[in-house]
Amino acid sequence: MVGASLISPAINPAASALASASPRTNSAPSAAGPGRKLKAIVAGGHPGDPEYGCGGAIARLTALGHEVVLLYLNDGGWPPTSSATRIAEAAKACEILKARPLYANQQNGHAIVDNDRYEAFAKLLEAEKPDLVLTQWPIDNHRDHRAIANLVYDAWNRSKRSFALYYYEVSDGEDTLQFTPTHYIDITAVEPAKRAACYAHASQTPDHYYQLQDSVAAFRGTEAGFSRAEAFTLQQRSPSDPLQLLMTR
């Protein structure tokens, strides 16, 4: 892992076009000065979503000493699998990735996005004071995934864009649709940790879902020139681009 670049310099033409329009080109100050530790929140609709979409990036960040919080919209409980089982699985996954779990206390499969939830979620993020937040891409076939994206985006706007905002992909075609990356993160060396964290969610048929997500990682790796990569899209008007600054680590 030492000496590996966090973000690929080889970006496809479509991604380059987006990147050139992104806030990376402005003169906003970086969120990560020399030696400064970042706080990242990775938000997902359910336990397992951050791990599948960002497990490699999470492992890279925590290995560098940055703090990472996995923020789940709900606890994942869905008969016949209990909430207690899903929470225990998430705790194990977070332990593997050296991250901390946090819950927004909604109900699996019944996401609500209204004024009260916008207010509560914004306060939750404000209390955490993140430097960057990674959330699910809003064009997605699962309502819970779309809900967490809406809640995060609203909180980002409400905070006057106080943190860098990125989107990630999960189970492309089955869940995420029309995703166009601006950033690629090399996860080749940390793929075993990502795999272990995903398989910690033993009740969620990881043999199926990890194979699906790993095919996405292999494709992104081919795009970026790595064995395995995770891809992200930076939200325009973000105040900084911490993932870009980590590329030389």
JOJOBEL-V594992 format. One line per field, one symbol per residue. phi: phi as a letter, one per 30 degrees, with the letter a starting at -180 (. if undefined). burial: I if it has 24 or more other ideal C-beta (glycine too) atoms within 12 Angstrom, else O. A space follows every 50 residues. Layout:
BEGIN
phi->???
burial->???
END
This chain:
BEGIN
phi->.djdddbddccdedddddddcddedccddddbdeiddccccccbdbejdd dddbedddddddddjddbccccdbdidaeccddddddddddddddddicc dbbcicceibdcbbeddeddddddddddhddbbcbdddcadcdddddddd dddddddddihdbdcbcbcbhejdcdbhdbdcbbcdcedceeddeddddd dddchdeddddddddddddddddcjbdbbccbcddeiddabedddddcd
burial->OOOIIIIIOOIIOOIOOIIOOIIIOOOOOIIIOOOOOIIIIIIIIIIIII IIIIIIIIIIIIIIOIIIIIIIIIIIIOOOOOIOOIIOIIIIIIOIIIII IIIIOIOIOOIOIOOOIIOOIIOIIOOIOIIIIIIIIIOIOIIIIIIIII IIIIIIOOIOOIIIIIIIIIIIOOIIOOIIIIIIIIIIOIIOIIIIIIII IOIIOIOOIIOIIIOIIOIIIOIIOIOIIIIIIIIIOIIIIIIIIIIOI
END
